[in-house]
């Protein structure tokens, strides 16, 4: 696990940047519908799961299991950030991109408990989605050619 965490350090820096950016847009009063995609943690994580799996297959000497594990790990870490940011938004009484109704896949604002239940469901869904993105990245690496050094 330590080697995987060392490998994803750059992703962790990007996640921190995107989280700060998303909070900045929220607290700066940006329109959600016009700007939510700018610092999308979900998109960042899906793309990262694919390219990290590509790197694992092509350069880091890992197999399919490691690639999928890293994809799932990226998904879990990002969802902890989203889950925590949603909770902070509710507890602090702030309207942010993390508790905006469309971000929670609802039409109207919902109470804290419902929001956290929705986030728990998307937590699982995003871990699975990122594992699938890792499978795709691993497959792309296999299609491109042999592992580095072969």
matplotlib code that plots the C-alpha trace (Angstrom):
import matplotlib.pyplot as plt

x = [0.0, 2.9, 4.3, 0.9, 0.5, 4.0, 3.0, -0.2, 1.5, 0.9, -2.7, -3.0, -1.5, -4.0, -6.9, -5.9, -5.7, -9.1, -10.7, -9.3, -10.5, -14.0, -14.2, -12.9, -15.6, -18.2, -17.2, -16.6, -20.3, -19.7, -22.8, -22.8, -24.3, -21.8, -18.6, -19.0, -17.1, -14.0, -12.7, -14.6, -13.2, -15.1, -13.6, -10.1, -10.3, -11.7, -9.0, -6.4, -7.5, -7.1, -3.7, -2.3, -3.3, -1.6, 1.5, 1.3, 1.1, 3.6, 6.2, 5.7, 5.8, 2.4, -0.3, -4.0, -4.8, -2.6, -3.9, -7.5, -6.6, -5.0, -8.1, -10.4, -8.0, -8.2, -12.0, -12.1, -9.7, -11.6, -15.0, -13.7, -12.9, -16.3, -18.1, -16.1, -16.6, -20.4, -20.5, -18.6, -20.9, -23.9, -22.5, -21.2, -24.5, -22.8, -24.2, -21.3, -20.8, -20.7, -24.2, -25.8, -29.0, -27.7, -24.4, -26.5, -28.6, -31.8, -34.0, -34.4, -32.2, -32.3, -31.5, -28.1, -29.0, -30.4, -27.4, -25.0, -27.0, -26.8, -23.1, -22.6, -24.3, -22.1, -19.1, -19.6, -20.5, -17.5, -15.1, -16.5, -16.4, -12.8, -11.9, -13.5, -11.6, -8.4, -9.3, -9.6, -6.3, -4.7, -6.2, -5.0, -1.5, -1.7, -2.9, -0.1, 2.7, 4.9, 5.8, 8.8, 12.0, 10.7]
y = [0.0, 2.4, 2.0, 2.8, 5.9, 7.0, 6.5, 8.7, 11.7, 13.8, 12.9, 13.9, 17.3, 17.7, 16.6, 19.3, 21.9, 20.9, 20.9, 24.3, 25.5, 24.1, 25.7, 29.0, 29.0, 28.2, 30.8, 33.3, 33.1, 31.5, 30.2, 26.4, 25.6, 27.7, 26.7, 23.3, 21.4, 23.6, 21.8, 18.6, 16.1, 13.2, 13.9, 14.4, 11.1, 9.1, 10.4, 9.8, 6.2, 5.5, 7.1, 5.6, 2.2, 2.9, 3.9, 0.8, -1.5, 0.3, 1.6, 0.7, -3.1, -3.8, -6.2, -5.8, -6.3, -3.4, -1.1, -1.8, -1.3, 2.0, 3.1, 2.1, 3.8, 7.1, 6.8, 6.2, 9.1, 11.5, 10.5, 11.0, 14.6, 15.1, 13.4, 15.6, 18.8, 18.1, 17.5, 20.7, 22.7, 21.5, 21.8, 25.4, 26.4, 27.3, 26.9, 25.4, 23.3, 20.3, 20.6, 22.2, 20.2, 19.2, 18.1, 15.7, 14.6, 16.2, 19.1, 20.9, 21.3, 18.3, 17.9, 16.8, 13.2, 12.7, 14.4, 12.2, 9.1, 10.2, 10.8, 7.3, 5.8, 7.9, 6.9, 3.3, 4.1, 6.3, 3.7, 1.1, 3.6, 4.4, 0.7, 0.4, 3.5, 1.8, -1.4, 0.8, 2.5, -0.9, -2.2, 0.8, 0.2, -3.4, -2.3, 0.2, -2.3, -4.3, -3.1, -0.8, -2.7, -5.7]
z = [0.0, 0.8, -2.7, -4.2, -2.0, -3.1, -6.7, -6.4, -4.8, -7.9, -7.9, -4.2, -5.1, -7.9, -5.7, -3.1, -5.8, -7.2, -3.7, -2.9, -6.3, -5.8, -2.4, -3.8, -6.6, -4.0, -1.5, -4.3, -5.3, -8.7, -10.5, -10.1, -13.4, -15.3, -13.4, -11.6, -14.2, -13.9, -10.7, -11.1, -8.6, -10.2, -13.7, -12.3, -10.5, -13.5, -15.8, -13.1, -12.5, -16.2, -16.6, -13.3, -14.5, -17.8, -15.9, -13.7, -16.7, -18.8, -16.4, -12.8, -13.3, -11.9, -12.9, -13.4, -9.7, -8.7, -11.4, -10.4, -6.7, -7.4, -9.4, -6.5, -4.0, -6.0, -6.0, -2.3, -1.5, -3.7, -2.2, 1.4, 0.3, -1.3, 1.7, 4.2, 2.2, 2.0, 5.8, 6.5, 4.2, 6.1, 9.6, 8.8, 7.2, 3.9, 0.4, -1.6, -4.7, -2.4, -1.1, -4.1, -5.1, -8.5, -7.0, -4.9, -7.8, -6.5, -7.6, -4.3, -1.2, 1.1, 4.8, 6.1, 6.7, 3.2, 1.6, 3.5, 2.5, -1.1, -0.8, 0.7, -2.4, -4.8, -2.7, -3.6, -7.2, -7.8, -6.3, -8.8, -11.7, -11.0, -10.9, -14.3, -15.5, -14.3, -16.3, -19.4, -18.8, -18.2, -21.5, -23.4, -22.1, -23.2, -26.7, -27.1, -26.7, -24.3, -20.8, -20.5, -20.5, -22.4]

ax = plt.figure().add_subplot(projection="3d")
ax.plot(x, y, z, "-o")
ax.set_aspect("equal")
plt.show()
